[in-house]
């Protein structure tokens, strides 16, 4: 499979491995991670927590805040897939789901993939907070946003500026 990437720099390069950046604080994301690693893979999938030190070290040019907001998959030649394209390329890597990935790569299938991504995002949004019809559905677990804010029931809200993990970022 060749990749049409967001940057275009790796277009036409074969994909031999994929890194799936997933939100380790999201129950849906960790469920899907666990499901993916149990599937027979035609292309190896590596799971890395989005926004983690490992993700920042391996992909320094990536917007790590955005990887916490939208599924992101990185190919071994630098291809970057986001949203529906990330879901499709991940399914393409799985032996039993490659046919589905090909169907989802058509124009009508792409609309379906985008709908699945939007549904997952909506579900994630109902899990972390806010009073919605039927009450607060947040499960009481830690929640991290891509802009540096995070909530942990033990500590409350905290801010850690993205990219300042080593303490060398500028103070404003």
N, CA, C and O of each residue as an XYZ file, in Angstrom:
688
protein
N       0.852     -1.177      0.000
C       0.000      0.000      0.000
C       0.893      1.233      0.000
O       1.908      1.273      0.696
N       0.526      2.200     -0.752
C       1.243      3.462     -0.716
C       0.443      4.452      0.100
O      -0.764      4.292      0.278
N       1.106      5.459      0.588
C       0.457      6.403      1.497
C       0.302      7.765      0.863
O       1.218      8.270      0.214
N      -0.855      8.355      1.053
C      -1.060      9.759      0.731
C      -1.023     10.467      2.076
O      -2.017     10.467      2.801
N       0.078     11.053      2.410
C       0.278     11.594      3.747
C      -0.129     13.044      3.827
O      -0.336     13.710      2.813
N      -0.241     13.527      5.072
C      -0.599     14.926      5.276
C       0.493     15.844      4.771
O       0.211     16.955      4.322
N       1.731     15.400      4.839
C       2.821     16.236      4.367
C       3.211     15.968      2.932
O       3.905     16.776      2.315
N       2.772     14.838      2.389
C       3.081     14.498      1.015
C       4.503     14.036      0.799
O       4.843     13.612     -0.306
N       5.354     14.102      1.822
C       6.760     13.789      1.620
C       7.036     12.300      1.494
O       8.098     11.921      0.999
N       6.113     11.438      1.927
C       6.349     10.005      1.846
C       5.384      9.313      0.900
O       5.247      8.090      0.934
N       4.713     10.088      0.057
C       3.765      9.502     -0.881
C       4.486      8.535     -1.800
O       5.593      8.815     -2.259
N       3.861      7.393     -2.069
C       4.434      6.406     -2.956
C       5.415      5.458     -2.296
O       5.986      4.608     -2.979
N       5.629      5.568     -1.010
C       6.559      4.707     -0.290
C       5.772      3.566      0.352
O       4.738      3.794      0.980
N       6.259      2.354      0.195
C       5.591      1.189      0.778
C       5.594      1.276      2.298
O       6.549      1.761      2.905
N       4.514      0.801      2.901
C       4.379      0.782      4.361
C       4.770     -0.608      4.851
O       4.169     -1.603      4.447
N       5.767     -0.675      5.711
C       6.231     -1.946      6.256
C       5.995     -2.060      7.754
O       6.172     -3.130      8.336
N       5.598     -0.966      8.374
C       5.306     -0.951      9.805
C       4.557      0.320     10.144
O       4.752      1.355      9.506
N       3.694      0.242     11.158
C       2.894      1.391     11.574
C       2.972      1.555     13.088
O       2.981      0.579     13.838
N       3.027      2.797     13.511
C       2.958      3.112     14.939
C       1.637      3.813     15.193
O       1.361      4.867     14.621
N       0.829      3.225     16.046
C      -0.466      3.786     16.409
C      -0.282      4.571     17.701
O       0.101      4.012     18.730
N      -0.556      5.866     17.640
C      -0.492      6.714     18.826
C      -1.898      6.757     19.423
O      -2.838      7.230     18.786
N      -2.029      6.259     20.647
C      -3.345      6.152     21.274
C      -3.329      6.894     22.608
O      -2.275      7.041     23.225
N      -4.480      7.356     23.046
C      -4.612      8.060     24.321
C      -4.708      7.030     25.436
O      -5.732      6.364     25.585
N      -3.657      6.900     26.209
C      -3.596      5.890     27.268
C      -4.571      6.170     28.406
O      -4.817      5.287     29.228
N      -5.133      7.374     28.476
C      -6.098      7.716     29.520
C      -7.539      7.500     29.081
O      -8.459      7.690     29.876
N      -7.746      7.112     27.849
C      -9.086      6.945     27.275
C      -9.441      5.461     27.280
O      -8.713      4.650     26.709
N     -10.548      5.101     27.917
C     -10.921      3.685     27.997
C     -11.242      3.092     26.627
O     -10.917      1.933     26.370
N     -11.874      3.865     25.742
C     -12.142      3.376     24.384
C     -10.827      3.143     23.641
O     -10.658      2.127     22.966
N      -9.907      4.082     23.770
C      -8.614      3.977     23.073
C      -7.821      2.763     23.557
O      -7.235      2.048     22.744
N      -7.793      2.524     24.860
C      -7.041      1.380     25.377
C      -7.733      0.066     25.036
O      -7.067     -0.949     24.832
N      -9.076      0.073     24.972
C      -9.807     -1.112     24.533
C      -9.417     -1.457     23.092
O      -9.115     -2.608     22.775
N      -9.429     -0.432     22.224
C      -9.066     -0.652     20.820
C      -7.602     -1.064     20.677
O      -7.274     -1.906     19.841
N      -6.726     -0.479     21.485
C      -5.311     -0.898     21.465
C      -5.204     -2.384     21.782
O      -4.514     -3.128     21.085
N      -5.898     -2.814     22.847
C      -5.840     -4.224     23.236
C      -6.407     -5.128     22.149
O      -5.883     -6.215     21.905
N      -7.484     -4.676     21.492
C      -8.081     -5.451     20.407
C      -7.103     -5.553     19.238
O      -6.925     -6.630     18.668
N      -6.474     -4.446     18.883
C      -5.543     -4.429     17.756
C      -4.375     -5.380     17.967
O      -3.992     -6.093     17.040
N      -3.804     -5.408     19.159
C      -2.627     -6.262     19.370
C      -2.987     -7.748     19.349
O      -2.105     -8.589     19.172
N      -4.264     -8.084     19.525
C      -4.694     -9.487     19.457
C      -4.993     -9.944     18.032
O      -5.160    -11.141     17.797
N      -5.063     -9.026     17.086
C      -5.420     -9.360     15.702
C      -4.198     -9.830     14.917
O      -3.098     -9.316     15.115
N      -4.388    -10.811     14.024
C      -3.295    -11.197     13.131
C      -2.946    -10.012     12.219
O      -3.827     -9.415     11.601
N      -1.661     -9.685     12.145
C      -1.220     -8.484     11.428
C      -0.410     -8.859     10.188
O       0.504     -9.681     10.248
N      -0.767     -8.235      9.065
C       0.026     -8.359      7.846
C       1.155     -7.332      7.852
O       2.225     -7.570      7.291
N       0.911     -6.208      8.481
C       1.903     -5.145      8.670
C       2.012     -4.947     10.177
O       0.993     -4.731     10.833
N       3.203     -5.013     10.742
C       3.343     -4.876     12.191
C       2.825     -3.526     12.698
O       3.118     -2.471     12.135
N       2.044     -3.601     13.782
C       1.539     -2.417     14.468
C       2.257     -2.286     15.797
O       2.368     -3.248     16.557
N       2.736     -1.100     16.063
C       3.373     -0.802     17.336
C       2.503      0.233     18.039
O       2.111      1.228     17.429
N       2.203      0.012     19.299
C       1.343      0.913     20.059
C       2.188      1.793     20.974
O       2.990      1.289     21.759
N       2.006      3.105     20.870
C       2.751      4.062     21.684
C       1.745      5.071     22.240
O       0.944      5.617     21.482
N       1.774      5.327     23.552
C       0.864      6.332     24.098
C       1.110      7.709     23.472
O       2.244      8.186     23.417
N       0.041      8.329     23.008
C       0.132      9.673     22.422
C       0.601     10.663     23.484
O       0.202     10.576     24.645
N       1.440     11.591     23.081
C       1.925     12.622     23.990
C       2.972     12.141     24.982
O       3.443     12.928     25.803
N       3.347     10.871     24.926
C       4.322     10.313     25.878
C       5.739     10.747     25.514
O       5.985     11.254     24.419
N       6.664     10.540     26.448
C       8.077     10.826     26.179
C       8.563     10.017     24.978
O       9.301     10.525     24.134
N       8.141      8.756     24.909
C       8.564      7.914     23.782
C       8.056      8.481     22.462
O       8.801      8.540     21.484
N       6.783      8.902     22.428
C       6.219      9.473     21.203
C       6.967     10.744     20.810
O       7.258     10.951     19.632
N       7.278     11.593     21.780
C       7.998     12.844     21.498
C       9.420     12.569     21.003
O       9.919     13.259     20.115
N      10.055     11.569     21.577
C      11.414     11.216     21.165
C      11.418     10.635     19.748
O      12.270     10.989     18.934
N      10.466      9.743     19.456
C      10.437      9.080     18.157
C       9.943      9.971     17.027
O      10.361      9.817     15.879
N       9.041     10.913     17.357
C       8.432     11.759     16.325
C       8.510     13.223     16.741
O       7.481     13.830     17.040
N       9.700     13.799     16.766
C       9.851     15.167     17.276
C       9.128     16.228     16.451
O       8.806     17.288     16.986
N       8.867     15.987     15.188
C       8.209     16.982     14.350
C       6.686     16.926     14.397
O       6.020     17.744     13.763
N       6.137     15.990     15.128
C       4.694     15.809     15.195
C       4.073     16.763     16.206
O       4.701     17.094     17.212
N       2.853     17.205     15.949
C       2.087     18.009     16.909
C       1.496     17.035     17.922
O       0.452     16.434     17.669
N       2.152     16.877     19.058
C       1.758     15.864     20.031
C       0.467     16.218     20.747
O      -0.241     15.325     21.212
N       0.149     17.488     20.844
C      -1.147     17.872     21.387
C      -2.270     17.370     20.500
O      -3.290     16.890     20.994
N      -2.087     17.479     19.191
C      -3.102     17.027     18.239
C      -3.267     15.508     18.277
O      -4.359     15.002     18.020
N      -2.197     14.776     18.593
C      -2.307     13.314     18.628
C      -3.191     12.846     19.772
O      -3.710     11.729     19.739
N      -3.369     13.690     20.789
C      -4.275     13.342     21.881
C      -5.727     13.652     21.527
O      -6.648     13.134     22.159
N      -5.928     14.481     20.537
C      -7.279     14.878     20.141
C      -7.820     14.032     18.993
O      -9.032     13.842     18.884
N      -6.933     13.520     18.134
C      -7.361     12.782     16.949
C      -6.413     11.612     16.734
O      -5.195     11.752     16.842
N      -6.995     10.447     16.425
C      -6.162      9.268     16.196
C      -5.112      9.589     15.139
O      -5.415     10.166     14.095
N      -3.883      9.207     15.429
C      -2.761      9.447     14.527
C      -1.959      8.157     14.396
O      -1.658      7.494     15.389
N      -1.620      7.814     13.161
C      -0.805      6.639     12.880
C       0.362      7.100     12.026
O       0.180      7.855     11.071
N       1.573      6.642     12.374
C       2.784      7.038     11.654
C       3.387      5.804     10.994
O       3.631      4.790     11.648
N       3.624      5.906      9.689
C       4.251      4.824      8.949
C       5.755      4.838      9.139
O       6.325      5.844      9.560
N       6.390      3.730      8.831
C       7.824      3.581      9.030
C       8.656      4.487      8.135
O       9.841      4.684      8.405
N       8.074      5.046      7.077
C       8.813      5.968      6.206
C       8.385      7.415      6.431
O       8.662      8.284      5.604
N       7.710      7.672      7.552
C       7.320      9.029      7.889
C       5.916      9.419      7.464
O       5.519     10.569      7.651
N       5.148      8.484      6.893
C       3.777      8.775      6.525
C       2.987      9.095      7.801
O       3.182      8.448      8.830
N       2.106     10.083      7.734
C       1.276     10.440      8.878
C      -0.182     10.366      8.438
O      -0.592     11.004      7.469
N      -0.946      9.575      9.173
C      -2.366      9.405      8.897
C      -3.137      9.917     10.109
O      -2.771      9.639     11.251
N      -4.207     10.670      9.850
C      -5.033     11.194     10.938
C      -6.494     10.883     10.662
O      -6.904     10.705      9.515
N      -7.270     10.823     11.733
C      -8.715     10.653     11.605
C      -9.093      9.391     10.863
O      -8.566      8.313     11.138
N     -10.021      9.531      9.908
C     -10.513      8.378      9.157
C      -9.416      7.622      8.430
O      -9.437      6.392      8.383
N      -8.453      8.347      7.860
C      -7.343      7.682      7.158
C      -6.526      6.823      8.121
O      -6.019      5.771      7.731
N      -6.394      7.258      9.366
C      -5.652      6.473     10.365
C      -6.391      5.169     10.669
O      -5.772      4.111     10.785
N      -7.716      5.249     10.798
C      -8.496      4.031     11.024
C      -8.350      3.079      9.839
O      -8.148      1.879     10.026
N      -8.449      3.606      8.633
C      -8.388      2.773      7.436
C      -7.026      2.092      7.322
O      -6.964      0.888      7.069
N      -5.941      2.832      7.503
C      -4.615      2.218      7.362
C      -4.361      1.195      8.468
O      -3.650      0.213      8.252
N      -4.933      1.418      9.641
C      -4.774      0.446     10.726
C      -5.524     -0.845     10.388
O      -4.996     -1.939     10.589
N      -6.747     -0.722      9.879
C      -7.488     -1.912      9.455
C      -6.776     -2.619      8.303
O      -6.769     -3.848      8.232
N      -6.175     -1.834      7.397
C      -5.436     -2.387      6.268
C      -4.283     -3.274      6.740
O      -3.922     -4.235      6.060
N      -3.711     -2.961      7.885
C      -2.583     -3.733      8.418
C      -3.014     -5.081      8.993
O      -2.177     -5.954      9.221
N      -4.313     -5.254      9.226
C      -4.820     -6.480      9.850
C      -5.276     -7.491      8.801
O      -5.995     -7.143      7.865
N      -4.861     -8.722      8.960
C      -5.175     -9.769      7.994
C      -6.679     -9.900      7.750
O      -7.116     -9.948      6.600
N      -7.460     -9.957      8.801
C      -8.895    -10.210      8.661
C      -9.706     -8.971      8.297
O     -10.912     -9.075      8.073
N      -9.079     -7.813      8.232
C      -9.823     -6.577      7.980
C      -9.305     -5.774      6.794
O      -9.751     -4.651      6.559
N      -8.360     -6.348      6.044
C      -7.816     -5.624      4.897
C      -8.896     -5.344      3.849
O      -8.918     -4.258      3.270
N      -9.778     -6.291      3.601
C     -10.862     -6.082      2.644
C     -11.752     -4.915      3.056
O     -12.136     -4.098      2.220
N     -12.076     -4.839      4.333
C     -12.873     -3.718      4.839
C     -12.124     -2.406      4.630
O     -12.725     -1.401      4.252
N     -10.830     -2.412      4.871
C     -10.029     -1.192      4.679
C     -10.100     -0.730      3.227
O     -10.213      0.467      2.963
N     -10.034     -1.659      2.294
C     -10.132     -1.284      0.877
C     -11.500     -0.683      0.570
O     -11.591      0.291     -0.177
N     -12.566     -1.253      1.138
C     -13.910     -0.684      0.927
C     -14.021      0.697      1.560
O     -14.671      1.580      1.001
N     -13.400      0.896      2.711
C     -13.454      2.198      3.382
C     -12.588      3.248      2.691
O     -12.725      4.440      2.969
N     -11.700      2.822      1.796
C     -10.841      3.782      1.106
C     -11.515      4.382     -0.132
O     -10.940      5.250     -0.790
N     -12.718      3.929     -0.448
C     -13.480      4.522     -1.551
C     -14.130      5.822     -1.054
O     -14.199      6.045      0.155
N     -14.606      6.679     -1.964
C     -15.251      7.924     -1.514
C     -16.426      7.695     -0.556
O     -16.544      8.399      0.447
N     -17.293      6.725     -0.849
C     -18.416      6.484      0.066
C     -17.927      5.827      1.353
O     -18.448      6.112      2.431
N     -16.948      4.963      1.250
C     -16.379      4.341      2.446
C     -15.675      5.350      3.324
O     -15.714      5.237      4.549
N     -15.026      6.344      2.715
C     -14.340      7.391      3.478
C     -15.336      8.170      4.333
O     -15.017      8.566      5.454
N     -16.547      8.392      3.806
C     -17.582      9.072      4.601
C     -17.960      8.214      5.805
O     -18.166      8.739      6.900
N     -18.052      6.909      5.613
C     -18.359      5.998      6.707
C     -17.233      6.001      7.742
O     -17.499      6.037      8.944
N     -15.987      5.963      7.289
C     -14.837      5.990      8.209
C     -14.832      7.295      9.005
O     -14.589      7.293     10.211
N     -15.103      8.410      8.319
C     -15.156      9.698      9.011
C     -16.265      9.691     10.056
O     -16.084     10.207     11.160
N     -17.409      9.110      9.714
C     -18.503      9.008     10.680
C     -18.121      8.186     11.893
O     -18.502      8.521     13.015
N     -17.370      7.111     11.686
C     -16.917      6.280     12.802
C     -15.981      7.068     13.710
O     -16.067      6.965     14.934
N     -15.087      7.856     13.113
C     -14.163      8.681     13.901
C     -14.941      9.718     14.690
O     -14.654      9.940     15.866
N     -15.926     10.359     14.063
C     -16.729     11.356     14.768
C     -17.539     10.729     15.895
O     -17.672     11.323     16.965
N     -18.081      9.533     15.667
C     -18.825      8.843     16.719
C     -17.917      8.500     17.893
O     -18.306      8.657     19.050
N     -16.704      8.029     17.596
C     -15.756      7.716     18.669
C     -15.384      8.976     19.437
O     -15.293      8.946     20.664
N     -15.169     10.082     18.731
C     -14.827     11.345     19.396
C     -15.980     11.811     20.281
O     -15.760     12.304     21.387
N     -17.192     11.655     19.798
C     -18.355     12.052     20.595
C     -18.445     11.186     21.845
O     -18.707     11.700     22.932
N     -18.233      9.886     21.708
C     -18.276      8.989     22.861
C     -17.205      9.383     23.873
O     -17.466      9.444     25.075
N     -15.998      9.652     23.376
C     -14.912     10.067     24.279
C     -15.307     11.325     25.029
O     -15.043     11.450     26.224
N     -15.945     12.266     24.320
C     -16.359     13.509     24.949
C     -17.370     13.313     26.053
O     -17.391     14.084     27.013
N     -18.213     12.293     25.939
C     -19.206     12.054     26.983
C     -18.610     11.366     28.192
O     -19.248     11.310     29.244
N     -17.413     10.845     28.069
C     -16.820     10.087     29.160
C     -16.031     10.930     30.151
O     -15.838     10.505     31.290
N     -15.575     12.102     29.758
C     -14.647     12.824     30.639
C     -15.279     13.932     31.425
O     -14.628     14.454     32.331
N     -16.455     14.320     31.160
C     -17.025     15.346     32.024
C     -18.140     16.108     31.366
O     -18.494     15.881     30.209
N     -18.675     17.012     32.133
C     -19.779     17.825     31.650
C     -21.095     17.167     31.975
O     -21.223     15.944     31.923
N     -22.062     17.975     32.308
C     -23.376     17.436     32.581
C     -24.138     17.378     31.271
O     -24.311     18.395     30.598
N     -24.581     16.214     30.919
C     -25.320     16.009     29.698
C     -26.668     15.403     30.047
O     -26.911     15.008     31.188
N     -27.519     15.336     29.074
C     -28.806     14.712     29.307
C     -28.556     13.315     29.857
O     -27.803     12.538     29.271
N     -29.178     13.002     30.967
C     -28.935     11.716     31.601
C     -27.851     11.800     32.657
O     -27.523     10.788     33.277
N     -27.283     12.978     32.882
C     -26.299     13.128     33.951
C     -24.873     13.037     33.471
O     -24.605     12.839     32.286
N     -23.982     13.182     34.394
C     -22.553     13.149     34.127
C     -22.131     11.710     33.889
O     -22.326     10.862     34.760
N     -21.545     11.411     32.709
C     -21.164     10.050     32.367
C     -19.676      9.817     32.514
O     -19.188      8.744     32.163
N     -18.945     10.790     33.023
C     -17.505     10.616     33.174
C     -17.227      9.505     34.173
O     -17.870      9.441     35.221
N     -16.296      8.646     33.867
C     -16.052      7.470     34.689
C     -15.117      7.688     35.866
O     -14.786      6.718     36.548
N     -14.673      8.911     36.140
C     -13.838      9.173     37.301
C     -12.359      8.943     37.085
O     -11.580      9.035     38.034
N     -11.947      8.644     35.853
C     -10.539      8.400     35.568
C      -9.846      9.684     35.163
O     -10.491     10.708     34.940
N      -8.548      9.623     35.071
C      -7.771     10.788     34.638
C      -8.149     11.149     33.206
O      -8.502     10.285     32.403
N      -8.069     12.438     32.903
C      -8.359     12.935     31.567
C      -7.276     13.922     31.195
O      -6.895     14.766     32.005
N      -6.777     13.822     29.973
C      -5.701     14.696     29.503
C      -6.134     15.321     28.195
O      -6.613     14.622     27.302
N      -5.973     16.637     28.067
C      -6.282     17.334     26.821
C      -4.979     17.651     26.104
O      -3.913     17.696     26.718
N      -5.077     17.868     24.814
C      -3.902     18.133     23.997
C      -3.264     19.484     24.242
O      -2.132     19.708     23.815
N      -3.958     20.400     24.922
C      -3.403     21.737     25.138
C      -2.561     21.847     26.401
O      -2.147     22.948     26.767
N      -2.298     20.728     27.076
C      -1.458     20.739     28.269
C      -2.225     20.596     29.573
O      -1.621     20.322     30.610
N      -3.527     20.773     29.548
C      -4.342     20.622     30.754
C      -4.708     19.173     30.962
O      -4.982     18.451     30.004
N      -4.714     18.741     32.219
C      -5.148     17.383     32.531
C      -5.908     17.406     33.851
O      -5.724     18.297     34.680
N      -6.757     16.412     34.024
C      -7.531     16.289     35.249
C      -7.336     14.905     35.803
O      -7.489     13.912     35.092
N      -7.001     14.837     37.058
C      -6.893     13.579     37.770
C      -7.738     13.732     39.031
O      -7.580     14.720     39.749
N      -8.628     12.790     39.320
C      -9.496     12.942     40.488
C      -8.735     13.114     41.794
O      -9.258     13.698     42.744
N      -7.506     12.614     41.853
C      -6.713     12.744     43.074
C      -6.082     14.124     43.234
O      -5.858     14.578     44.356
N      -5.794     14.798     42.110
C      -5.053     16.051     42.144
C      -5.840     17.245     41.636
O      -5.496     18.384     41.951
N      -6.892     17.011     40.855
C      -7.625     18.098     40.230
C      -6.985     18.465     38.902
O      -6.250     17.669     38.318
N      -7.269     19.687     38.422
C      -6.731     20.158     37.147
C      -5.297     20.620     37.315
O      -4.974     21.308     38.283
N      -4.436     20.247     36.379
C      -3.046     20.715     36.357
C      -2.687     21.082     34.925
O      -3.305     20.614     33.968
N      -1.675     21.928     34.803
C      -1.218     22.338     33.477
C       0.257     22.001     33.336
O       1.068     22.326     34.204
N       0.591     21.349     32.240
C       1.979     21.044     31.910
C       2.149     21.414     30.450
O       1.637     20.724     29.568
N       2.859     22.491     30.190
C       2.993     23.005     28.827
C       3.581     21.941     27.905
O       4.602     21.337     28.235
N       2.952     21.704     26.754
C       3.488     20.726     25.800
C       4.901     21.109     25.371
O       5.187     22.273     25.090
N       5.774     20.112     25.325
C       7.142     20.345     24.887
C       8.065     20.868     25.967
O       9.212     21.206     25.675
N       7.600     20.946     27.217
C       8.434     21.484     28.298
C       8.839     20.391     29.278
O       9.163     20.682     30.429
N       8.823     19.170     28.846
C       9.103     18.059     29.742
C      10.497     18.133     30.365
O      10.697     17.679     31.491
N      11.463     18.704     29.637
C      12.805     18.781     30.179
C      13.056     20.054     30.967
O      14.168     20.272     31.447
N      12.034     20.906     31.111
C      12.163     22.124     31.908
C      12.855     23.274     31.199
O      13.195     24.269     31.840
N      13.075     23.167     29.892
C      13.815     24.211     29.187
C      12.925     25.143     28.378
O      13.442     25.964     27.620
N      11.616     25.047     28.511
C      10.751     25.918     27.717
C      10.747     27.324     28.315
O      11.020     27.526     29.498
N      10.428     28.282     27.455
C      10.411     29.681     27.877
C       9.213     29.943     28.787
O       8.121     29.423     28.557
N       9.426     30.736     29.798
C       8.349     31.134     30.715
C       7.842     32.476     30.263
O       8.622     33.396     30.016
N       6.525     32.590     30.154
C       5.922     33.842     29.683
C       5.389     34.654     30.836
O       4.846     35.740     30.628
